[in-house]
Amino acid sequence: MLKNICNSNNWKFTYARKDFQNLYDDEVLSASTPYIFLDPVIITENFDEFNNVESTNFSGAFMMLLSSDIDEEDYEYRYQTYIKPILNSNLSMMKNEITCNGNYSIDNWRLTEVINAFDFNADGVIVNYSING
């Protein structure tokens, strides 16, 4: 689901364990293109008394980052330039696309700001999510 959202918006998508995400290598980094790094998804199925699946929960975490420069200004500059656009635009669009078809609902959506992530230096947010389908 997240990969489809990334593809439809021309965002970069990587699905990998945390220890492999830092190995990401894109020769042409774009400051305006969000990079999504999805950790392995935890899938939990809930059953009724007849052992039928009633619902499926998808949970885990992903990072949405924009390429930045380690030498850039203070936190306020980074927040205004990288983090705020992700919060106000990209994540809102993502939440709408997850819930718009009626098959999924978001139970939990927790954000943590990130500065200077990875070797290529990126700023953005970590999203811890729980989505029911």
GROMACS elastic network, one bead per residue, 0.5 to 0.9 nm:
[ bonds ]
;  ai    aj funct       b0    kb
    1     4     6  0.52106   500
    1     5     6  0.64587   500
    1     6     6  0.88001   500
    1    98     6  0.76842   500
    2     5     6  0.50574   500
    2     6     6  0.62053   500
    2     7     6  0.86195   500
    2    13     6  0.84947   500
    2    36     6  0.88426   500
    2    38     6  0.84146   500
    2    94     6  0.81784   500
    2    98     6  0.81873   500
    3     6     6  0.50364   500
    3     7     6  0.61175   500
    3     8     6  0.86212   500
    3    12     6  0.89428   500
    3    13     6  0.63718   500
    3    14     6  0.84041   500
    3    15     6  0.86074   500
    3    36     6  0.87917   500
    3    38     6  0.89866   500
    4     7     6  0.50511   500
    4     8     6  0.61302   500
    4     9     6  0.86284   500
    5     8     6  0.52615   500
    5     9     6  0.63357   500
    5    10     6  0.86200   500
    5    11     6  0.82744   500
    5    94     6  0.70045   500
    5    97     6  0.72789   500
    5    98     6  0.83789   500
    6     9     6  0.52312   500
    6    10     6  0.59190   500
    6    12     6  0.65616   500
    6    13     6  0.63258   500
    6    34     6  0.87773   500
    6    35     6  0.87977   500
    6    36     6  0.77311   500
    6    94     6  0.87866   500
    7    10     6  0.51015   500
    7    11     6  0.61759   500
    7    12     6  0.76590   500
    7    13     6  0.78507   500
    8    11     6  0.78435   500
   10    33     6  0.77544   500
   10    34     6  0.85694   500
   11    33     6  0.59196   500
   11    34     6  0.53469   500
   11    35     6  0.60650   500
   11    36     6  0.72683   500
   12    33     6  0.72451   500
   12    34     6  0.63739   500
   12    36     6  0.60006   500
   12    37     6  0.84855   500
   13    34     6  0.87141   500
   13    35     6  0.60895   500
   13    37     6  0.61612   500
   13    38     6  0.76465   500
   14    21     6  0.75244   500
   14    24     6  0.80950   500
   14    35     6  0.78994   500
   14    36     6  0.61811   500
   14    38     6  0.61454   500
   14    39     6  0.87137   500
   15    21     6  0.80262   500
   15    36     6  0.83450   500
   15    37     6  0.59534   500
   15    39     6  0.61639   500
   15    40     6  0.70159   500
   15    62     6  0.89964   500
   16    19     6  0.80350   500
   16    20     6  0.60785   500
   16    21     6  0.59797   500
   16    37     6  0.72495   500
   16    38     6  0.63997   500
   16    39     6  0.56303   500
   16    40     6  0.64311   500
   17    20     6  0.54750   500
   17    21     6  0.64155   500
   17    38     6  0.80055   500
   17    39     6  0.54384   500
   17    40     6  0.62008   500
   18    21     6  0.52142   500
   18    22     6  0.74428   500
   18    37     6  0.85336   500
   18    38     6  0.85387   500
   18    39     6  0.63281   500
   18    40     6  0.86525   500
   19    22     6  0.65707   500
   19    23     6  0.80752   500
   20    23     6  0.54541   500
   20    24     6  0.75676   500
   21    24     6  0.56867   500
   21    37     6  0.68442   500
   21    38     6  0.87173   500
   21    39     6  0.86460   500
   21   118     6  0.80705   500
   22    25     6  0.84104   500
   22   117     6  0.84953   500
   22   118     6  0.52863   500
   22   119     6  0.65654   500
   22   120     6  0.83951   500
   23   118     6  0.83855   500
   23   119     6  0.82016   500
   24   118     6  0.85971   500
   24   119     6  0.87435   500
   24   120     6  0.84836   500
   25    28     6  0.89406   500
   25    29     6  0.89882   500
   25   120     6  0.82560   500
   26    29     6  0.60679   500
   29    32     6  0.89231   500
   29    33     6  0.80619   500
   29    67     6  0.65925   500
   29   120     6  0.85772   500
   30    33     6  0.53886   500
   30    34     6  0.82685   500
   30    66     6  0.78035   500
   30    67     6  0.64124   500
   31    34     6  0.78360   500
   31    66     6  0.56395   500
   31    68     6  0.64548   500
   31    82     6  0.85795   500
   31   122     6  0.88401   500
   32    66     6  0.65959   500
   32    67     6  0.76264   500
   32    82     6  0.87843   500
   33    65     6  0.84792   500
   33    66     6  0.63794   500
   33    67     6  0.78296   500
   34    64     6  0.62249   500
   34    65     6  0.55105   500
   34    66     6  0.51160   500
   34    67     6  0.78838   500
   34    86     6  0.80739   500
   34    90     6  0.81337   500
   34   124     6  0.88884   500
   35    63     6  0.77133   500
   35    64     6  0.55696   500
   35    65     6  0.50906   500
   35    66     6  0.62422   500
   35    67     6  0.80353   500
   35   122     6  0.89112   500
   36    62     6  0.66735   500
   36    63     6  0.55186   500
   36    65     6  0.65212   500
   37    61     6  0.86446   500
   37    62     6  0.53477   500
   37    63     6  0.50902   500
   37    64     6  0.66971   500
   37    65     6  0.83103   500
   38    41     6  0.78736   500
   38    60     6  0.82848   500
   38    61     6  0.63905   500
   38    63     6  0.65765   500
   38    64     6  0.88206   500
   39    60     6  0.66849   500
   39    61     6  0.57439   500
   39    62     6  0.57722   500
   39    63     6  0.84970   500
   40    60     6  0.70370   500
   40    61     6  0.80419   500
   40    62     6  0.89853   500
   41    58     6  0.64900   500
   41    59     6  0.59426   500
   41    60     6  0.53617   500
   41    61     6  0.77188   500
   42    57     6  0.79957   500
   42    58     6  0.57099   500
   42    59     6  0.51503   500
   42    60     6  0.59391   500
   43    56     6  0.68902   500
   43    57     6  0.57130   500
   43    59     6  0.66075   500
   43    60     6  0.89356   500
   44    55     6  0.84494   500
   44    56     6  0.56968   500
   44    57     6  0.50111   500
   44    58     6  0.65365   500
   44    59     6  0.81614   500
   45    53     6  0.63820   500
   45    54     6  0.75424   500
   45    55     6  0.59592   500
   45    57     6  0.62790   500
   45    58     6  0.89064   500
   46    51     6  0.89359   500
   46    52     6  0.83086   500
   46    53     6  0.57048   500
   46    54     6  0.55688   500
   46    55     6  0.53175   500
   46    56     6  0.62255   500
   46    57     6  0.80020   500
   47    50     6  0.76255   500
   47    51     6  0.53257   500
   47    52     6  0.52618   500
   47    54     6  0.52051   500
   47    55     6  0.72456   500
   48    51     6  0.53529   500
   48    52     6  0.54942   500
   48    53     6  0.65183   500
   48    54     6  0.60431   500
   49    52     6  0.74515   500
   50    53     6  0.89087   500
   51    54     6  0.87655   500
   53    56     6  0.74548   500
   55   132     6  0.69395   500
   55   133     6  0.61367   500
   56   131     6  0.84251   500
   56   132     6  0.57779   500
   56   133     6  0.53568   500
   57   130     6  0.67466   500
   57   131     6  0.56193   500
   57   133     6  0.62604   500
   58   129     6  0.79921   500
   58   130     6  0.57508   500
   58   131     6  0.51336   500
   58   132     6  0.62654   500
   58   133     6  0.78152   500
   59   108     6  0.87943   500
   59   128     6  0.75255   500
   59   129     6  0.54165   500
   59   131     6  0.62136   500
   59   132     6  0.86345   500
   60   127     6  0.83311   500
   60   128     6  0.57356   500
   60   129     6  0.57025   500
   60   130     6  0.68541   500
   61   126     6  0.67852   500
   61   127     6  0.53862   500
   61   129     6  0.60235   500
   61   130     6  0.88375   500
   62   125     6  0.84264   500
   62   126     6  0.57132   500
   62   127     6  0.53698   500
   62   128     6  0.67384   500
   62   129     6  0.82951   500
   63   114     6  0.85113   500
   63   124     6  0.72873   500
   63   125     6  0.56796   500
   63   127     6  0.60851   500
   63   128     6  0.88269   500
   64    86     6  0.74758   500
   64    90     6  0.86981   500
   64    91     6  0.84362   500
   64   123     6  0.83055   500
   64   124     6  0.57058   500
   64   125     6  0.55469   500
   64   126     6  0.64790   500
   64   127     6  0.77214   500
   65    68     6  0.89222   500
   65    82     6  0.77923   500
   65    83     6  0.80547   500
   65    86     6  0.79201   500
   65   114     6  0.81030   500
   65   117     6  0.82293   500
   65   122     6  0.56834   500
   65   123     6  0.52704   500
   65   125     6  0.64902   500
   65   126     6  0.84908   500
   66    82     6  0.60563   500
   66    83     6  0.80807   500
   66    86     6  0.83163   500
   66   121     6  0.86582   500
   66   122     6  0.53181   500
   66   123     6  0.55156   500
   66   124     6  0.61389   500
   67    82     6  0.82263   500
   67   116     6  0.89255   500
   67   120     6  0.72295   500
   67   121     6  0.61753   500
   67   123     6  0.65708   500
   67   124     6  0.88533   500
   68    71     6  0.87795   500
   68    72     6  0.75804   500
   68    78     6  0.82941   500
   68    82     6  0.77887   500
   68   115     6  0.89102   500
   68   116     6  0.75026   500
   68   120     6  0.79808   500
   68   121     6  0.55964   500
   68   123     6  0.63086   500
   69    72     6  0.54734   500
   69   116     6  0.78360   500
   69   120     6  0.81963   500
   69   121     6  0.59617   500
   69   122     6  0.73126   500
   70    73     6  0.87242   500
   70   116     6  0.63620   500
   70   120     6  0.87669   500
   70   121     6  0.60505   500
   70   122     6  0.83072   500
   72    75     6  0.89974   500
   72    77     6  0.79294   500
   72    78     6  0.75502   500
   73    76     6  0.79519   500
   73    77     6  0.58903   500
   73    78     6  0.69996   500
   74    77     6  0.55574   500
   74    78     6  0.65369   500
   74    79     6  0.87684   500
   75    78     6  0.50460   500
   75    79     6  0.59398   500
   75    80     6  0.85350   500
   75   115     6  0.84436   500
   76    79     6  0.50529   500
   76    80     6  0.61197   500
   76    81     6  0.84628   500
   77    80     6  0.52583   500
   77    81     6  0.59413   500
   77    82     6  0.82661   500
   78    81     6  0.51657   500
   78    82     6  0.55844   500
   78    83     6  0.67364   500
   78    84     6  0.86332   500
   78   115     6  0.78523   500
   78   123     6  0.72320   500
   78   124     6  0.88883   500
   79    82     6  0.56294   500
   79    84     6  0.56454   500
   79    85     6  0.85400   500
   79   113     6  0.88596   500
   79   115     6  0.89792   500
   79   123     6  0.83159   500
   79   124     6  0.82880   500
   80    83     6  0.63333   500
   80    84     6  0.53067   500
   80    85     6  0.73047   500
   81    84     6  0.67225   500
   81    85     6  0.69409   500
   82    85     6  0.59181   500
   82    86     6  0.66865   500
   82   122     6  0.85460   500
   82   123     6  0.60073   500
   82   124     6  0.60923   500
   83    86     6  0.52974   500
   83    87     6  0.62967   500
   83    88     6  0.87176   500
   83   113     6  0.72988   500
   83   114     6  0.82292   500
   83   115     6  0.88595   500
   83   123     6  0.65142   500
   83   125     6  0.68508   500
   84    87     6  0.50223   500
   84    88     6  0.59620   500
   84    89     6  0.82433   500
   84   124     6  0.83030   500
   85    88     6  0.51910   500
   85    89     6  0.56087   500
   85    90     6  0.69961   500
   85    91     6  0.88706   500
   86    89     6  0.55171   500
   86    91     6  0.59106   500
   86    92     6  0.83073   500
   86   124     6  0.68073   500
   86   125     6  0.77850   500
   87    90     6  0.64310   500
   87    91     6  0.55302   500
   87    92     6  0.69386   500
   87   124     6  0.85431   500
   87   125     6  0.81542   500
   88    91     6  0.67962   500
   88    92     6  0.62636   500
   88    93     6  0.87571   500
   89    92     6  0.53724   500
   89    93     6  0.61466   500
   89    94     6  0.86553   500
   90    93     6  0.52052   500
   90    94     6  0.61832   500
   90    95     6  0.87569   500
   91    95     6  0.61015   500
   91    96     6  0.85199   500
   92    95     6  0.52198   500
   92    96     6  0.62394   500
   92    97     6  0.86773   500
   93    96     6  0.51562   500
   93    97     6  0.62132   500
   93    98     6  0.87018   500
   94    97     6  0.51573   500
   94    98     6  0.62193   500
   94    99     6  0.87912   500
   95    98     6  0.51575   500
   95    99     6  0.63517   500
   95   100     6  0.83675   500
   95   106     6  0.79390   500
   96    99     6  0.53704   500
   96   100     6  0.55744   500
   97   100     6  0.52679   500
   97   101     6  0.74940   500
   98   101     6  0.73382   500
   98   102     6  0.84090   500
   98   103     6  0.83489   500
   98   104     6  0.63521   500
   98   105     6  0.74116   500
   98   106     6  0.79148   500
   98   131     6  0.86930   500
   99   102     6  0.56673   500
   99   103     6  0.69767   500
   99   104     6  0.53463   500
   99   105     6  0.55978   500
   99   106     6  0.72585   500
  100   103     6  0.80232   500
  100   104     6  0.81192   500
  101   104     6  0.74115   500
  102   105     6  0.74058   500
  102   133     6  0.89206   500
  103   132     6  0.83113   500
  103   133     6  0.56691   500
  104   131     6  0.65195   500
  104   132     6  0.54414   500
  105   130     6  0.86945   500
  105   131     6  0.56396   500
  105   132     6  0.52617   500
  105   133     6  0.66243   500
  106   109     6  0.70632   500
  106   129     6  0.75114   500
  106   130     6  0.60912   500
  106   132     6  0.63654   500
  107   129     6  0.75452   500
  107   130     6  0.53383   500
  107   131     6  0.56284   500
  107   132     6  0.69126   500
  108   128     6  0.75046   500
  108   129     6  0.52089   500
  108   131     6  0.71069   500
  109   127     6  0.65085   500
  109   128     6  0.57892   500
  109   130     6  0.67077   500
  109   131     6  0.87033   500
  110   126     6  0.80384   500
  110   127     6  0.55824   500
  110   128     6  0.50428   500
  110   129     6  0.64251   500
  111   125     6  0.62056   500
  111   126     6  0.56097   500
  111   128     6  0.65035   500
  111   129     6  0.88454   500
  112   124     6  0.85233   500
  112   125     6  0.53487   500
  112   126     6  0.50318   500
  112   127     6  0.66435   500
  112   128     6  0.83522   500
  113   123     6  0.78260   500
  113   124     6  0.59039   500
  113   126     6  0.63522   500
  113   127     6  0.89788   500
  114   117     6  0.64599   500
  114   122     6  0.79544   500
  114   123     6  0.54194   500
  114   124     6  0.51293   500
  114   125     6  0.51598   500
  114   126     6  0.67829   500
  115   121     6  0.78338   500
  115   122     6  0.64531   500
  115   124     6  0.66112   500
  115   125     6  0.83718   500
  116   119     6  0.80805   500
  116   120     6  0.81036   500
  116   122     6  0.50034   500
  116   123     6  0.56114   500
  116   124     6  0.88218   500
  117   120     6  0.74492   500
  117   121     6  0.52072   500
  117   122     6  0.50163   500
  117   123     6  0.63084   500
  117   124     6  0.84316   500
  118   121     6  0.54294   500
  118   122     6  0.67601   500
  119   122     6  0.83675   500
